[in-house]
């Protein structure tokens, strides 16, 4: 009878080894012999309970698991698993792998193209991404473990991620390095009226002040009296110094005065607000160039409205060509349905997104997170 029990245990162990896929469970603590119930492991009535099976069970305990789930079909792979993999991991040179054919891949890419367009990604940017993915996958083979839809979707996600993560910019690390070299650090902000540029400057000033930095605001939008007043209100609320002049004064001279004041008072950072008339205005562009030449900013930031669509892209291009944009702040991101503006602007001018503004309060500004934006872009396809 003892040999019969050992034979049954070996049979169970051999079945566990033959399972193709093993589900991982938290291993329970071994039960104490005194707590074993008679009905679970009955002892032979004619002799004391044998002690030998217990060590053998313990030695093979690592092989005894709950029955594994059957192998997943291609379509059963979870969304979490799809996102964590890479398209290159799904490709294979095995003779058993499936070759990617144009017709089914084109159908899948057409669906993903619609997803990106519905997310307000610029048409030219969508086309560049889709064509790049098609060229990278055409004629390749993919493992039978995956479906073609999964391979293509991951490839598109990777292409979008590469755009969003281009030249990732850590503002805090950059500022600390600049502060160690010289002070003050001069940051110039450009953008069109109505994008939330002045409010974004106030949010940066608030952020810097909380980090122990002293700030000087330069009201260089002398084209509008309202702009000077708006920045003055923010300065009063935040308790920071503002340098300003009367309306129609030379903006470059205001920037110069603000920088000289910061040098004399040993201030850390100068934030320069600028005029935001339409980007097609040649006088505005000439004005931006003059301010940049006089102020010699360490960082030039374009502030764009996430809801502006193609207009924001054109604005970014004009300012970049005029003065050379270093980084981007996107405003009103909380009201942008998907976030296509981030992808479009980053792809068009090839500059990193430093911050996004998601509300009207001074604390409503966050460092840009490419993974977060990637989830926003594809959230409709994950539902």
PERASUL-V672026 format. One line per field, one symbol per residue. ss: DSSP state (2 for helix, 1 for strand, 0 for the rest). A space follows every 50 residues. Layout:
BEGIN
ss: ???
END
This chain:
BEGIN
ss: 02222222222222222200000000000000222000000000000000 02222222202220000000000222002222220022221000000110 02222222222222222200002222222222222220001100000222 22222222222222000000222222222220001111110000002222 22222222220000111110000022222222222222001110000000 22222222222222000011111000000002222222222222200011 11111000022222222222222000111110222000022222222220 011111100000001110022222222222220
END
